[in-house]
Amino acid sequence: MNAHTIPELRYAMSREAIIGHETAWKVSSFGVAQYLHGYDPALLAAIEEAALKLKASHAVHKHLDLTFITGADRFIPEIKELLHDKLRLERLSDMMGTKLEPYPLSIVGSTVTFMNPNDGAVEWHCDGVPVTELIPLSISNPLVGGHLEIYCDDSETGRAILEAGREIPRNSVMRIDHKMNYATLGQFLGVLHRTAPIRFGERVTLVLNQRSVAKP
Ligand SMILES: [Fe+2]
């Protein structure tokens, strides 16, 4: 696929529309989008196979009820291929509206997440990295739950609701269903989001992190 063709979109929303106001920190006004990624299915299958083999020895389950292999490209060389793929970075940069590069610290550059009723999903949080791409490696059919939920308001307002022990109001949540062959790009720093708990089935996802070349 040409880097400069507009990919087929399933979802798209600006950062300001999500948060409800401008933010001082941002790499661009891009919020979130999901698009047909066109990545090599054999490469993704090899990454998943390697990740499943490493799961017992390398995956951790700690904060946010998430089970993951961090710095996954250290153990799965195929991930490096995608991480540094020029065409991929050009296309993500085009979508983001600013030039992106892989996040420099290998430990947070790439992660594989395992989500199912036992391994958990991921609770409400804001990311510590500027730009994240979520690439599904496998999604069971059926899958009950497991969609990305984005709180559409100021993250501090949402955190206060959670701190008070209340539920995030459903009418303030944007739901994004993951779909094979589609990746989700987001600027989730300062954006409260989670993966809804999975009640049945499982999802394995490759998470690649980027930052802007020009510091915001
Ligand atoms: Fe996140």
Residues whose N, C-alpha, C, O or C-beta is under 5 A from the ligand:
A	BS01	LIG	D127 F188
